[in-house]
């Protein structure tokens, strides 16, 4: 229990940069959706460009975050050399990306549909290259168990970004979409400067070590590509397969609405930051399997609670975005369900990472990605962005189920499926009741939803934490 408490503490601290940081970034959503009217599709541009940025971030880090943790814990006496080797590998790839990207900037921009604004793409190339390189020193901070340093740097970058956006779009009354990318570039550069003390290149580059790490990382890269495509492929291809002339408008509505659902992504990311180094560090503990099983249960419980918080208070949370985007709110529960399954899939992934059989992750993710893309291609022309939301659900569900059933044959873990199933059923029933309530005053709806949410929380506390509370009272 003390080890799980340590994990919870680190998750909470990393959450300062993930949950609180993204919550602060939420203030940019109402700002952008008001200065970029839905009818003009400006937010659709931001949604698409950032989708491509997320995709290239995975390519340029090519699985080296997880690889660093694996090899740094595997060869603790050589961790400085592991770190220096990873820095040089990722740094070289990022530098090559910038050079090639800027050399072919015009044709790339034309292919993406931004021939008149190539420097929007150029700036984001610089941002994604720096962000990718920064992932390694940030991973080193996690390895050193320095979550406060990690969180402070992340939050400073976010605070600077928000401040600059407010100055330009509110104080100065600006309306240029391109300033979103200019500000992002400036903030990323600031973070790079602050990370300079963490860059340690003195250790020699170990070719043998690099070859072993690349062999380990390749399946993780393939897994990452499939995983990020599950998250952003719909946004990357939407305007190219949507039959109407307002593809960017519809994409903007979908992108804005999904921002409300991203509280689940925040929880998953904060958990991932703490859980990945935790798992590799505890891989030799005698009770590790029971710990993994309990961690899965608590992860599902708290993400279900987050799901219910959002759907119960959607009438309040919808004001995060401009009212012209509210027609997209119907995707929020679907996208959040997909994020829960993605989080479960991440939990399940450690059986093949710990056994060095990472190729399984690539197989599961690509199958899930194929399901997502096929559903998008077939149904987006008819159902628009609703097909995107359901495609994400189907893709993650496929990958999650495959990972569980194959994993139980290769690395069986006694997950408490009956308890998890009970909480899923209870959360589903609670959500169904909120949707079936008759029309009533908004304040009354919120009161009823609060009672329903409280009922779920009471059941969780009674079943999972009441014995701990009673022990502390004694």
C-alpha positions in Angstrom: 0.0 0.0 0.0 2.9 2.4 0.8 4.2 1.9 -2.8 0.8 2.7 -4.2 0.7 5.8 -2.0 4.1 6.9 -3.4 2.7 6.4 -6.9 -0.4 8.4 -6.0 1.8 11.2 -4.6 4.0 11.4 -7.7 0.9 11.3 -9.9 -0.5 14.2 -8.0 2.6 16.3 -8.4 3.0 15.4 -12.1 -0.7 16.4 -12.4 0.3 19.9 -11.5 1.8 20.2 -15.0 -0.7 18.0 -16.7 -4.1 18.4 -15.1 -3.7 22.0 -13.7 -1.6 23.0 -16.7 -4.2 21.8 -19.2 -6.9 23.3 -17.1 -5.1 26.7 -17.4 -4.9 26.1 -21.1 -8.7 25.7 -21.1 -8.8 29.4 -20.8 -7.4 29.6 -24.3 -10.3 27.6 -25.6 -13.0 30.2 -24.9 -10.6 32.8 -26.1 -9.9 31.1 -29.4 -13.5 30.1 -30.0 -14.6 33.7 -29.6 -11.9 35.4 -31.7 -12.2 32.6 -34.3 -15.9 32.3 -35.2 -17.1 28.8 -35.9 -18.4 30.0 -39.3 -14.9 31.0 -40.5 -13.2 27.7 -39.5 -10.2 29.3 -37.8 -10.3 26.9 -34.9 -10.4 24.1 -37.4 -7.0 25.3 -38.6 -5.6 25.2 -35.1 -7.1 21.8 -34.5 -5.6 20.3 -37.6 -2.1 21.8 -37.2 -1.8 20.7 -33.6 -3.0 17.2 -34.7 0.0 17.0 -37.1 2.2 18.4 -34.4 1.2 15.5 -32.0 1.9 13.0 -34.8 5.4 14.3 -35.5 6.2 14.4 -31.8 5.8 10.7 -31.6 7.9 10.2 -34.8 10.8 12.4 -33.5 11.0 10.8 -30.0 10.7 7.3 -31.6 10.0 5.5 -28.3 13.1 6.9 -26.6 11.4 8.0 -23.4 10.3 4.5 -22.5 13.6 3.1 -23.8 15.6 5.5 -21.6 13.7 4.3 -18.5 14.2 0.6 -19.4 17.9 0.9 -20.0 18.6 3.4 -17.2 17.0 1.0 -14.6 18.5 -2.1 -16.3 22.1 -0.7 -16.1 21.9 1.8 -13.2 25.7 2.2 -13.0 25.7 3.4 -16.6 22.6 5.7 -16.5 24.6 8.9 -17.3 25.9 7.2 -20.5 22.4 5.9 -21.3 21.1 9.5 -20.9 23.8 11.1 -23.1 23.4 8.5 -25.8 19.6 9.0 -25.9 20.1 12.8 -26.0 22.4 12.6 -29.0 20.2 10.1 -30.9 17.0 12.2 -30.4 18.9 15.5 -30.9 20.3 14.3 -34.3 16.9 13.2 -35.6 15.3 16.5 -34.5 18.0 18.6 -36.2 17.7 16.6 -39.4 13.9 17.1 -39.3 14.2 20.9 -39.0 16.7 21.1 -41.9 14.7 18.9 -44.3 11.4 20.4 -43.2 12.5 24.0 -43.9 14.2 23.1 -47.2 10.8 21.6 -48.4 8.5 24.0 -46.6 6.6 25.2 -49.6 5.6 21.8 -51.1 4.7 20.5 -47.6 2.5 23.5 -46.9 0.8 23.1 -50.2 0.1 19.5 -49.6 -1.5 20.3 -46.2 -3.7 23.0 -47.8 -1.7 26.0 -46.4 0.1 27.3 -49.5 -0.6 30.9 -48.5 0.7 30.4 -45.0 3.9 28.3 -45.2 5.4 29.8 -42.1 2.5 28.6 -39.9 3.8 25.1 -40.8 7.4 26.2 -40.5 7.0 27.5 -37.0 5.2 24.4 -35.9 8.1 22.3 -37.3 10.5 24.2 -35.1 8.1 23.8 -32.1 7.7 20.0 -32.6 11.4 19.5 -33.0 12.2 21.3 -29.8 9.4 19.6 -27.9 10.6 16.2 -29.0 14.1 16.9 -27.9 12.9 18.3 -24.6 11.1 15.0 -23.8 14.4 13.4 -22.9 15.6 15.9 -20.3 12.1 15.9 -18.9 12.3 12.1 -18.7 15.6 12.4 -16.9 13.9 14.6 -14.3 11.3 11.9 -13.8 14.1 9.2 -13.5 15.8 11.3 -10.9 12.4 11.5 -9.0 12.3 15.3 -9.3 8.6 15.9 -10.0 8.5 19.4 -8.5 11.3 20.6 -10.9 9.5 18.9 -13.8 6.1 20.5 -12.8 7.5 23.9 -12.3 9.2 24.0 -15.8 6.0 22.7 -17.5 3.8 25.2 -15.6 6.1 28.1 -16.4 5.8 27.4 -20.1 2.1 27.1 -19.9 1.7 30.3 -17.9 3.9 32.2 -20.4 1.8 30.9 -23.3 -1.5 31.9 -21.7 -0.2 35.4 -20.8 1.1 36.1 -24.3 -2.2 34.9 -25.8 -4.2 37.2 -23.5 -2.0 40.2 -24.2 -2.3 39.7 -28.0 -5.9 38.6 -28.4 -7.5 40.5 -25.5 -5.4 43.5 -24.6 -4.3 44.3 -28.2 -7.5 43.0 -29.8 -5.5 40.9 -32.3 -7.3 38.4 -34.7 -4.4 36.8 -36.6 -4.5 33.0 -36.4 -0.8 32.8 -37.1 0.0 34.4 -33.7 -1.1 31.2 -32.0 2.0 29.5 -33.6 4.3 32.5 -33.0 3.5 32.5 -29.3 3.9 28.7 -29.1 7.3 29.0 -30.7 8.4 31.6 -28.2 7.3 29.6 -25.2 8.9 26.4 -26.4 12.2 28.3 -26.9 12.0 29.6 -23.3 11.6 26.1 -22.0 14.5 25.0 -24.0 16.7 27.6 -22.5 15.6 26.7 -19.0 16.4 23.0 -19.7 20.0 23.8 -20.7 21.4 22.7 -17.2 19.9 19.3 -17.8 21.7 18.7 -21.1 24.7 16.5 -20.4 26.7 15.4 -23.5 30.0 14.7 -21.9 29.6 10.9 -21.7 30.7 9.3 -24.9 28.2 8.0 -27.4 28.0 4.2 -27.1 27.3 2.6 -30.5 26.6 -0.8 -29.0 24.2 0.6 -26.5 22.5 2.7 -29.1 22.0 -0.3 -31.3 20.4 -2.2 -28.5 18.2 0.7 -27.5 17.1 1.3 -31.1 16.1 -2.4 -31.3 14.0 -2.0 -28.2 12.5 1.3 -29.3 11.4 0.4 -32.8 8.3 -1.6 -31.8 7.5 1.2 -29.3 7.8 3.7 -32.2 5.3 1.6 -34.2 3.1 1.4 -31.2 3.3 5.2 -30.7 2.5 5.9 -34.3 -0.6 3.7 -34.2 -1.5 5.2 -30.8 -1.3 8.8 -31.8 -3.1 8.1 -35.1 -5.9 6.7 -32.9 -6.0 10.2 -31.3 -5.5 12.5 -34.2 -6.0 10.7 -37.5 -9.6 11.8 -37.7 -8.5 15.5 -37.3 -5.7 15.0 -39.9 -8.0 13.6 -42.6 -11.4 15.1 -41.8 -11.5 18.0 -44.1 -10.1 15.8 -47.0 -12.9 13.3 -46.7 -15.8 15.4 -45.5 -18.1 16.0 -48.5 -19.2 19.5 -47.7 -17.4 22.8 -48.4 -17.3 23.6 -44.7 -14.8 20.9 -43.6 -12.7 23.3 -41.5 -15.9 24.7 -39.8 -17.1 21.2 -38.8 -13.6 20.2 -37.7 -13.4 23.4 -35.5 -16.7 22.5 -33.9 -15.6 18.9 -33.2 -12.1 20.1 -32.0 -13.6 22.6 -29.6 -16.2 20.1 -28.2 -13.5 17.5 -27.6 -11.6 19.9 -25.4 -14.2 19.5 -22.7 -13.6 15.7 -22.8 -9.9 16.2 -22.5 -10.0 16.1 -18.7 -9.7 12.3 -19.2 -6.6 12.8 -21.2 -5.1 14.9 -18.5 -5.7 12.2 -15.9 -4.2 9.6 -18.1 -1.1 11.7 -18.9 -0.5 12.6 -15.3 -0.8 8.9 -14.4 1.5 7.9 -17.2 4.3 10.3 -16.1 4.4 8.7 -12.7 3.5 5.1 -13.6 6.1 4.4 -16.3 9.2 5.0 -14.1 7.4 3.4 -11.2 6.7 0.1 -13.0 10.2 -0.4 -14.3 11.7 0.5 -10.9 9.4 -2.1 -9.2 9.7 -4.8 -11.8 11.7 -7.0 -9.4 9.4 -6.7 -6.4 7.7 -9.9 -5.2 4.3 -8.4 -5.0 4.4 -6.5 -8.3 1.6 -8.4 -10.0 -0.9 -7.6 -7.2 0.3 -4.0 -7.3 -0.4 -3.8 -11.1 -3.8 -5.3 -10.6 -4.8 -2.9 -7.8 -3.4 0.1 -9.8 -5.7 -0.9 -12.7 -8.7 -1.0 -10.5 -8.1 2.4 -8.9 -7.3 3.9 -12.3 -10.7 2.8 -13.7 -12.5 4.0 -10.6 -11.1 7.5 -10.7 -11.5 7.9 -14.5 -15.1 6.8 -14.2 -15.6 9.4 -11.5 -14.1 12.0 -13.8 -16.4 10.9 -16.6 -19.4 11.4 -14.3 -18.2 14.8 -13.1 -18.1 16.0 -16.7 -21.4 14.6 -17.9 -23.2 15.7 -14.8 -22.0 19.2 -15.1 -21.9 19.6 -18.9 -24.4 22.4 -18.6 -21.8 24.4 -16.8 -18.7 23.2 -18.5 -20.1 24.0 -22.0 -19.4 27.6 -21.3 -15.7 26.8 -21.8 -16.4 27.1 -25.5 -18.5 29.7 -27.4 -22.2 28.9 -27.9 -21.7 28.6 -31.7 -19.7 25.4 -30.9 -22.3 23.8 -28.6 -23.8 21.6 -31.3 -20.7 19.4 -30.9 -21.3 18.6 -27.2 -22.9 15.3 -28.1 -19.5 13.8 -28.8 -18.2 14.5 -25.3 -19.3 11.3 -23.5 -18.2 9.2 -26.5 -14.7 10.8 -26.6 -14.4 10.4 -22.8 -15.3 6.7 -23.0 -12.6 6.3 -25.7 -10.1 8.0 -23.4 -10.9 5.7 -20.5 -10.3 2.7 -22.8 -7.0 4.3 -24.0 -5.9 4.6 -20.3 -6.8 1.0 -19.6 -4.8 0.0 -22.7 -1.8 1.9 -21.4 -2.1 0.1 -18.1 -2.2 -3.3 -19.9 0.8 -2.4 -22.1 3.4 -3.1 -19.4 3.3 -6.9 -19.8 5.0 -6.6 -23.1 7.3 -3.8 -22.1 8.5 -5.7 -19.0 9.1 -8.9 -21.1 10.8 -6.9 -23.9 8.1 -8.1 -26.4 7.1 -4.6 -27.5 6.2 -5.8 -30.9 2.9 -6.9 -29.5 2.0 -3.3 -28.7 2.6 -2.3 -32.3 0.4 -5.2 -33.5 -2.5 -4.2 -31.2 -2.2 -0.5 -31.9 -2.1 -0.9 -35.6 -5.2 -3.1 -35.6 -7.0 -0.6 -33.5 -5.8 2.2 -35.8 -7.0 0.3 -38.8 -10.4 0.0 -37.3 -10.5 3.7 -36.5 -9.4 4.8 -40.0 -11.8 2.5 -41.8 -14.8 3.7 -39.8 -13.8 7.3 -40.5 -13.4 6.7 -44.2 -16.7 4.9 -44.5 -18.9 6.9 -42.2 -17.5 10.5 -42.0 -19.0 11.4 -45.4 -22.4 10.5 -44.1 -22.3 11.3 -40.4 -19.6 13.9 -40.1 -17.7 14.3 -36.8 -20.0 11.9 -34.9 -18.3 9.1 -36.9 -14.9 10.4 -35.7 -16.0 10.0 -32.1 -17.4 6.5 -32.5 -14.4 5.5 -34.5 -12.1 6.4 -31.6 -14.1 4.3 -29.3 -14.0 1.3 -31.6 -10.3 1.6 -32.2 -9.3 1.8 -28.5 -11.8 -0.9 -27.5 -10.2 -3.2 -30.1 -6.6 -2.5 -28.9 -7.6 -2.8 -25.3 -9.3 -6.2 -25.6 -6.5 -7.6 -27.8 -3.9 -6.5 -25.2 -5.8 -8.0 -22.3 -6.5 -11.5 -23.8 -3.0 -11.9 -25.3 -1.4 -10.5 -22.2 -3.2 -13.0 -19.9 -1.6 -15.8 -21.9 1.9 -14.4 -21.8 2.0 -12.5 -18.5 -1.1 -13.3 -16.5 -2.0 -10.6 -13.9 -5.0 -11.2 -11.5 -7.0 -8.1 -12.4 -10.1 -7.8 -10.2 -12.5 -7.9 -13.2 -15.6 -8.4 -11.1 -15.0 -5.3 -9.1 -14.0 -3.3 -12.1 -17.1 -4.5 -14.0 -19.3 -3.5 -11.0 -18.0 0.1 -11.1 -18.3 0.3 -14.9 -21.9 -0.9 -14.7 -22.7 1.6 -11.9 -21.2 4.5 -13.8 -23.0 3.5 -17.0 -26.3 3.3 -15.1 -25.7 6.7 -13.5 -25.0 8.3 -16.8 -28.0 6.7 -18.4 -30.2 8.2 -15.7 -28.8 11.7 -16.3 -29.7 11.4 -20.0 -33.3 10.1 -19.3 -34.2 12.9 -16.8 -37.2 14.9 -18.0 -36.6 18.6 -18.9 -36.4 20.8 -15.8 -34.8 24.0 -14.6 -31.0 24.0 -15.0 -30.4 24.4 -11.2 -32.7 21.4 -10.5 -30.9 19.3 -13.1 -27.6 20.1 -11.4 -28.9 19.2 -8.0 -30.2 15.8 -9.2 -27.0 15.1 -11.1 -25.0 16.0 -8.0 -27.0 13.5 -5.9 -26.4 10.8 -8.6 -22.6 11.6 -8.6 -22.5 11.5 -4.8 -24.1 8.1 -4.8 -21.4 6.7 -7.1 -18.7 8.3 -4.9 -20.2 6.9 -1.7 -20.2 3.4 -3.1 -16.5 3.7 -4.1 -15.5 5.1 -0.7 -17.5 2.4 1.2 -16.0 -0.4 -0.8 -12.4 0.7 -1.3 -11.4 3.2 1.4 -13.7 2.8 4.4 -11.5 0.3 6.1 -8.6 2.7 5.8 -10.6 5.5 7.2 -11.7 3.4 10.2 -8.1 2.4 10.9 -6.9 6.0 11.0 -9.8 6.9 13.3 -8.5 4.3 15.8 
